[in-house]
Amino acid sequence: MKCVICKHGSTQAGTTTVTLERDDTTLVVKGVPAQVCDTCGEEYVDEAVTARLLVAAERAVTDGVQVEVRQYVAA
């Protein structure tokens, strides 16, 4: 797909690191599948992956996690 940020690059399959924060909880997830712009580096995470990340973040908040770093594991 064409990058909506720089409008010049095309995206390629890759990975990214996503950081989610809520209240006193910070969750860092590495190796998240994404489409990455080959020109500007903008990263796009699809809806299904985003939903999984939000569930993990909600669980971390519920468990009282302050800071946690995880590796993304595909379902």
N, CA, C and O atoms as a DFTB+ gen file, in Angstrom:
300 C
 N C O
     1  1       0.845      -1.179       0.000
     2  2       0.000       0.000       0.000
     3  2       0.886       1.236       0.000
     4  3       2.037       1.175       0.430
     5  1       0.370       2.326      -0.467
     6  2       1.107       3.580      -0.482
     7  2       1.016       4.229       0.900
     8  3      -0.039       4.214       1.534
     9  1       2.117       4.789       1.351
    10  2       2.171       5.416       2.674
    11  2       1.305       6.674       2.708
    12  3       1.430       7.542       1.844
    13  1       0.433       6.772       3.702
    14  2      -0.433       7.942       3.820
    15  2       0.273       9.116       4.496
    16  3      -0.236      10.237       4.479
    17  1       1.434       8.868       5.087
    18  2       2.176       9.940       5.753
    19  2       3.049      10.698       4.756
    20  3       2.894      11.908       4.586
    21  1       3.976       9.983       4.089
    22  2       4.896      10.659       3.173
    23  2       4.365      10.710       1.742
    24  3       4.832      11.515       0.936
    25  1       3.403       9.865       1.426
    26  2       2.765       9.790       0.114
    27  2       3.723       9.418      -1.014
    28  3       3.365       9.550      -2.185
    29  1       4.930       8.956      -0.690
    30  2       5.902       8.573      -1.713
    31  2       6.266       7.103      -1.625
    32  3       6.444       6.442      -2.648
    33  1       6.375       6.595      -0.425
    34  2       6.845       5.232      -0.221
    35  2       5.743       4.198      -0.311
    36  3       4.553       4.512      -0.293
    37  1       6.177       2.961      -0.409
    38  2       5.272       1.816      -0.356
    39  2       5.603       1.018       0.887
    40  3       6.742       1.023       1.353
    41  1       4.614       0.338       1.420
    42  2       4.858      -0.433       2.640
    43  2       5.270      -1.859       2.304
    44  3       4.851      -2.439       1.302
    45  1       6.096      -2.394       3.173
    46  2       6.592      -3.761       3.064
    47  2       6.334      -4.447       4.400
    48  3       6.268      -3.792       5.441
    49  1       6.191      -5.757       4.363
    50  2       6.004      -6.513       5.607
    51  2       7.254      -6.381       6.474
    52  3       8.375      -6.482       5.977
    53  1       7.054      -6.159       7.757
    54  2       8.151      -6.035       8.703
    55  2       7.633      -6.177      10.122
    56  3       6.557      -6.730      10.350
    57  1       8.397      -5.679      11.062
    58  2       7.977      -5.699      12.457
    59  2       8.260      -4.344      13.090
    60  3       9.026      -3.537      12.565
    61  1       7.622      -4.119      14.230
    62  2       7.797      -2.879      14.964
    63  2       7.706      -3.157      16.453
    64  3       7.356      -4.260      16.872
    65  1       8.018      -2.160      17.233
    66  2       7.830      -2.210      18.682
    67  2       6.697      -1.266      19.034
    68  3       6.687      -0.110      18.612
    69  1       5.741      -1.763      19.809
    70  2       4.574      -0.967      20.203
    71  2       4.639      -0.734      21.705
    72  3       4.841      -1.669      22.481
    73  1       4.465       0.521      22.109
    74  2       4.435       0.879      23.523
    75  2       3.041       1.394      23.859
    76  3       2.545       2.332      23.235
    77  1       2.419       0.770      24.847
    78  2       1.079       1.167      25.287
    79  2       1.163       1.603      26.738
    80  3       1.774       0.925      27.564
    81  1       0.549       2.738      27.047
    82  2       0.553       3.260      28.410
    83  2      -0.870       3.575      28.843
    84  3      -1.677       4.106      28.080
    85  1      -1.147       3.231      30.090
    86  2      -2.435       3.586      30.701
    87  2      -2.229       3.662      32.194
    88  3      -1.725       2.724      32.812
    89  1      -2.622       4.789      32.777
    90  2      -2.430       5.028      34.205
    91  2      -0.968       4.759      34.566
    92  3      -0.071       5.398      34.016
    93  1      -0.722       3.824      35.481
    94  2       0.644       3.530      35.912
    95  2       1.254       2.336      35.183
    96  3       2.314       1.852      35.582
    97  1       0.612       1.855      34.128
    98  2       1.080       0.673      33.410
    99  2       1.687       1.059      32.070
   100  3       1.106       1.826      31.302
   101  1       2.875       0.509      31.807
   102  2       3.520       0.642      30.501
   103  2       3.823      -0.752      29.989
   104  3       4.503      -1.533      30.654
   105  1       3.313      -1.063      28.797
   106  2       3.536      -2.357      28.173
   107  2       4.263      -2.121      26.856
   108  3       3.790      -1.373      26.000
   109  1       5.422      -2.768      26.700
   110  2       6.210      -2.676      25.473
   111  2       6.174      -4.051      24.816
   112  3       6.523      -5.054      25.440
   113  1       5.752      -4.094      23.554
   114  2       5.679      -5.361      22.826
   115  2       6.590      -5.248      21.604
   116  3       6.395      -4.385      20.748
   117  1       7.585      -6.131      21.536
   118  2       8.554      -6.128      20.436
   119  2       8.177      -7.174      19.397
   120  3       7.498      -8.153      19.706
   121  1       8.616      -6.961      18.182
   122  2       8.388      -7.945      17.128
   123  2       6.965      -8.009      16.632
   124  3       6.518      -9.058      16.170
   125  1       6.240      -6.905      16.719
   126  2       4.845      -6.862      16.286
   127  2       4.809      -6.779      14.750
   128  3       5.454      -5.908      14.167
   129  1       4.063      -7.678      14.095
   130  2       3.979      -7.618      12.640
   131  2       3.333      -6.310      12.185
   132  3       2.335      -5.864      12.749
   133  1       3.922      -5.709      11.157
   134  2       3.428      -4.424      10.664
   135  2       3.810      -4.256       9.203
   136  3       4.665      -4.968       8.676
   137  1       3.162      -3.307       8.572
   138  2       3.582      -2.849       7.258
   139  2       4.405      -1.590       7.504
   140  3       3.956      -0.678       8.198
   141  1       5.617      -1.537       6.935
   142  2       6.542      -0.439       7.206
   143  2       6.871       0.272       5.894
   144  3       7.226      -0.368       4.904
   145  1       6.751       1.591       5.896
   146  2       7.051       2.386       4.710
   147  2       8.535       2.319       4.402
   148  3       9.367       2.518       5.288
   149  1       8.872       2.037       3.136
   150  2      10.274       1.938       2.747
   151  2      10.934       3.301       2.558
   152  3      12.141       3.369       2.325
   153  1      10.168       4.386       2.653
   154  2      10.736       5.722       2.514
   155  2      10.871       6.433       3.854
   156  3      11.961       6.880       4.212
   157  1       9.764       6.541       4.601
   158  2       9.795       7.315       5.845
   159  2       9.820       6.471       7.105
   160  3      10.089       6.990       8.189
   161  1       9.544       5.168       6.985
   162  2       9.575       4.287       8.146
   163  2       8.291       4.224       8.947
   164  3       8.240       3.547       9.975
   165  1       7.246       4.920       8.496
   166  2       5.960       4.858       9.204
   167  2       5.487       3.403       9.271
   168  3       5.641       2.637       8.320
   169  1       4.909       3.045      10.419
   170  2       4.513       1.652      10.660
   171  2       3.003       1.561      10.797
   172  3       2.373       2.395      11.448
   173  1       2.425       0.524      10.167
   174  2       0.985       0.303      10.194
   175  2       0.720      -1.095      10.738
   176  3       1.188      -2.088      10.180
   177  1      -0.037      -1.163      11.834
   178  2      -0.386      -2.444      12.454
   179  2      -1.845      -2.728      12.112
   180  3      -2.700      -1.855      12.263
   181  1      -2.133      -3.950      11.650
   182  2      -3.508      -4.230      11.218
   183  2      -4.460      -4.376      12.407
   184  3      -4.038      -4.453      13.561
   185  1      -5.735      -4.410      12.093
   186  2      -6.795      -4.378      13.104
   187  2      -6.767      -5.591      14.035
   188  3      -6.964      -5.448      15.242
   189  1      -6.526      -6.774      13.490
   190  2      -6.516      -7.990      14.321
   191  2      -5.356      -7.965      15.316
   192  3      -5.524      -8.342      16.476
   193  1      -4.187      -7.523      14.867
   194  2      -3.024      -7.443      15.757
   195  2      -3.266      -6.377      16.820
   196  3      -2.943      -6.578      17.990
   197  1      -3.830      -5.251      16.417
   198  2      -4.139      -4.181      17.369
   199  2      -5.093      -4.678      18.451
   200  3      -4.909      -4.374      19.630
   201  1      -6.102      -5.432      18.059
   202  2      -7.061      -5.972      19.032
   203  2      -6.350      -6.864      20.042
   204  3      -6.634      -6.788      21.237
   205  1      -5.431      -7.708      19.581
   206  2      -4.682      -8.578      20.500
   207  2      -3.809      -7.754      21.450
   208  3      -3.692      -8.080      22.631
   209  1      -3.204      -6.696      20.935
   210  2      -2.363      -5.834      21.779
   211  2      -3.196      -5.145      22.858
   212  3      -2.760      -5.030      24.004
   213  1      -4.379      -4.693      22.497
   214  2      -5.235      -4.021      23.472
   215  2      -5.721      -4.972      24.559
   216  3      -5.847      -4.574      25.717
   217  1      -5.994      -6.219      24.200
   218  2      -6.384      -7.227      25.199
   219  2      -5.217      -7.468      26.158
   220  3      -5.416      -7.550      27.370
   221  1      -4.008      -7.582      25.620
   222  2      -2.827      -7.793      26.466
   223  2      -2.602      -6.600      27.387
   224  3      -2.246      -6.774      28.553
   225  1      -2.808      -5.396      26.874
   226  2      -2.633      -4.191      27.693
   227  2      -3.666      -4.131      28.809
   228  3      -3.339      -3.784      29.944
   229  1      -4.897      -4.464      28.496
   230  2      -5.956      -4.461      29.511
   231  2      -5.639      -5.467      30.610
   232  3      -5.840      -5.188      31.792
   233  1      -5.145      -6.632      30.220
   234  2      -4.765      -7.661      31.197
   235  2      -3.618      -7.162      32.083
   236  3      -3.614      -7.400      33.291
   237  1      -2.662      -6.479      31.489
   238  2      -1.535      -5.945      32.267
   239  2      -2.015      -4.928      33.294
   240  3      -1.547      -4.920      34.433
   241  1      -2.954      -4.065      32.888
   242  2      -3.511      -3.074      33.823
   243  2      -4.234      -3.781      34.962
   244  3      -4.052      -3.432      36.129
   245  1      -5.053      -4.775      34.625
   246  2      -5.812      -5.531      35.621
   247  2      -4.896      -6.259      36.592
   248  3      -5.201      -6.363      37.780
   249  1      -3.766      -6.766      36.088
   250  2      -2.804      -7.495      36.921
   251  2      -1.903      -6.578      37.744
   252  3      -1.113      -7.054      38.560
   253  1      -2.016      -5.269      37.536
   254  2      -1.218      -4.327      38.310
   255  2       0.214      -4.179      37.842
   256  3       1.076      -3.750      38.610
   257  1       0.482      -4.528      36.595
   258  2       1.835      -4.411      36.043
   259  2       2.208      -2.936      35.954
   260  3       1.397      -2.102      35.552
   261  1       3.457      -2.622      36.339
   262  2       3.935      -1.249      36.167
   263  2       4.649      -1.101      34.824
   264  3       4.286      -0.245      34.017
   265  1       5.666      -1.936      34.583
   266  2       6.393      -1.933      33.315
   267  2       6.647      -3.372      32.923
   268  3       7.107      -4.178      33.731
   269  1       6.340      -3.689      31.666
   270  2       6.591      -5.042      31.180
   271  2       7.006      -4.963      29.712
   272  3       6.440      -4.191      28.938
   273  1       8.003      -5.772      29.339
   274  2       8.450      -5.882      27.960
   275  2       8.200      -7.310      27.517
   276  3       8.639      -8.264      28.159
   277  1       7.480      -7.441      26.397
   278  2       7.134      -8.771      25.874
   279  2       7.548      -8.883      24.421
   280  3       7.721      -7.883      23.724
   281  1       7.701     -10.113      23.982
   282  2       7.895     -10.411      22.561
   283  2       6.536     -10.821      22.012
   284  3       5.838     -11.621      22.635
   285  1       6.149     -10.288      20.859
   286  2       4.870     -10.635      20.252
   287  2       4.913     -12.103      19.810
   288  3       5.881     -12.548      19.194
   289  1       3.863     -12.834      20.131
   290  2       3.734     -14.232      19.718
   291  2       2.445     -14.350      18.922
   292  3       1.362     -14.063      19.431
   293  1       2.568     -14.772      17.672
   294  2       1.387     -14.928      16.818
   295  2       0.500     -16.041      17.345
   296  3       0.980     -17.040      17.882
   297  1      -0.797     -15.851      17.182
   298  2      -1.773     -16.839      17.674
   299  2      -1.733     -18.106      16.864
   300  3      -2.487     -19.040      17.141
